[in-house]
Amino acid sequence: MAVIWLPGLPDEENQMRYLPEIFANNRQWAETIQRERPGYLPGLDAPQSPRILWIGCSDSRVPANEICGLQPGEMFKHRNIANLVRPDDPNCLAVIQFAVHTLKVRHIVVCGHYRCGGVHAAMDAAGAGALDGWLSPVRALGEREAPTLSRLEDSDDRWNRLCELNVIEQVRQLAALPVISKAWDEGRQLSLHGWMYEFHTGLLHDLATSTSGPGEPLPA
């Protein structure tokens, strides 16, 4: 196993060994922030209090803070392939629990994107490996929605529609979690939303899946 950190070398020399452009960009960013917004970075030492938990896809083309116009500290985030909310995923459940009961977020957004590679992979025949197991709920959703999807003649349209249906399904999964029910039972102001992001326009689209309590049914 290769040793990445070389004891005894000054910090800057270590940084120049791997991805030096990232450290250069970081220094430039920090210097710009400190110059243009004095006191901003020291202020981030205070406890975080974001209003929004973002559950999104791992896709590198979907920078959540940037497309929402939010600064560091304004959005708590969890990302995975195809933006899934799985009751058997302790990572996702821990993030949601921390966001809801510790950070007291008021909104949870499940945001997918069109032409999602994870959704596309789930449309193919099942294979082996961790990715195929992870995507099994999307594959099952595609099978359930096959009659609806078959009405769309274009394969890209079927792909993008399944991306939307997947987001709607994840909001349903989210609403059914005990941690969410507990928050609503306690009278917490907590709303769930399903959005889509479109690469070629840079715009977010609301799928009209929002709910603020168990008495508000999600769309069929």
N, C-alpha and C positions, 0 to 999 in steps of 0.2 A: 504494500500500500504506500503510495507516494505521500511524503510529508509536505503539506502546503505551507504551513507557517514555519519560518526559519527563526528559531530563538536567537536573540542577540542582534538581529538586524534592526535598524531603525524602522519605525512605522512606515515612512514614505518609501523606503526601499522595498519592503514587503508588498506595498500596494502597487508598485510598478511592475511586479512580476506577473500578475494575472489581472486582466481586464483593466489596464491603467486608465482607459478612456472613461470608465464608469466613475473612478475616483476623481478624475479631472472634472467631469460633469457635476459631480456632487459638490466639489469645492466651489465651483462657479455658481451653482444654485444657492448654496448656503451664503456665499458672499453677497449675491444679489438680494436675497431675502433680508439679510441683516442690514443692508444699505437702504433698501426701499421700505422695509417695515420693521424698524427697530423695536425690539421687545417681543416680536412675534414668536421667534423660536424659543426664547426662555419661557414664554407663556405656555408652551406645550408641555412643560414639566408638571403643570397642574393636572389633576385628574380629568380624564376625558369624559365628555358628556354629549356624544353624538345623538341626534334625533332618529337616525335611520340605520337599520341593518340592511345591507345589500347582500343578497345571495345570488351570485352570478356565475357565469362560465369562466373557466380558466383561460379562455382564448386571449392571446396577447394583444389583440386588436380592440379590446373593450376596456379602456381605462376608466374605471367607474367614477373617480373623483372628477376627472377632467370633463367627461361628457355631461356631468351634472353641474359643473361649475362650482364645485365645493372644494374647500381647503382641507389640509390635514387636520384631523380631529373632528370633522363634521360628519363622517360616515364610517361606521363599523362594517367590516367586509368578511364574507366567506365565499370562497370560489372553489369550484370543482368541475370536472368534465360534464357538460350538458346541464349545469345548474340544477342538480338534483337535491331534493329534500327527502332523504331516506331514513325511516325510523330505526334502521339497523346501523346507521352511521354515527358512532359516538363523537366523532369530530364535529360534524354538523350540529348535533344535538347540544354539545357543550357550548358551541358558539352562540346558538339561539338562547340557551339558558342564561349565559352570561350577559348577552345583549338585553334580554327582557327583564331579568330579575336583579341584575347588578347595575347595568348602565341605564335601565329604564327607557329604552328607545320607544318611540311612539309609532314608528312605521317600520314594517319589514317589506322590502321589495324583492321579489323574485324576478330577475331580469335575464331573459334569454336573448339570443340574437339570431337573425336570419342567416341561413347557410351555415348552421352550426355543424362542425365536423363530427362531434359526438353523436348528434341525432342522425346524421347521415350514416355513420358506422352502424348504428342500431337498426337501420333499415335493411342492412345486408344480413345474410344468414349468420346465425350464431357461430362463434368460433371458440377458441380456448384462450385462457389468459385472464389477467386481472381486469383489463378494459372491458372485455365481453361480459364478465360477471357484473361489473359496475353498471353497464348500460342495460342490463336485463329489464328494469322497469320501463325504459323507453321502448324497448322492443315489444314488450307486452302491450304497451299503450298503442303502438302502431298496429298491432294485430287486432285490438279491440276497435280501433277507429278505421280499419281497412275499408268498410263500406263507404264511409264518408270520403276518405282519401282517394278511393278509386274513381270518384266522380270528377276528379281533377285530371285533365288529360296530360298536362305538362308535368314532367318529373320534378322540376324545380319547384313548381307550385305545391306538389305533394310534400316535398321536403320542407319547404317553409311553413306549410300549414301544420305539419307535425311539430315543428319548432314551437309554434304558438300553442298547440294543444299540450305540449309538454310543460310549458310554463303554467298553463291553467291547472294542470294536474298537480304540479308542485305546490301551488297555492292551496289546493285542496288538502294535500298531505300536510302542509304547514298548519292549516286550521285545525286538523285533527290531532295534533300533538298535545299531550297532557300539559306541557309547559305553557302553551298558548291558552288552553282552556283555563288553567289556574289563574293566569293573568286577567282573563275576562271575568272569571268568578270573583276576583278581588276588586272588580270595578275599574281596572286599569284602562287608560286610553291607549289602545293598540290597534292599528289598522294594518291589514295585509293587502299587498298589491301585486299584480302581474304585469310586467312591461316587456316590450321587445325593443332591441336596438338594431338600427339599419345602417350598415357600413357605408353605403354609397351616398347617403344623405347626412349621416351623423346624427340622425334624429331618433328620439325615443318615442315609442307608441304604447299607449295604455290599452290593455286588452279588456278593460271593464270587468275585472275580476275582484275589485276591492271589496273588503268586508271588514267590519269593525266589531264583530261579535257573533256569537252562535246563532242569534236570531236573524242574521242576514245571510240567506242562502247564496252560495256561489252559482254562477251560471252553469247550466248543464252542458 
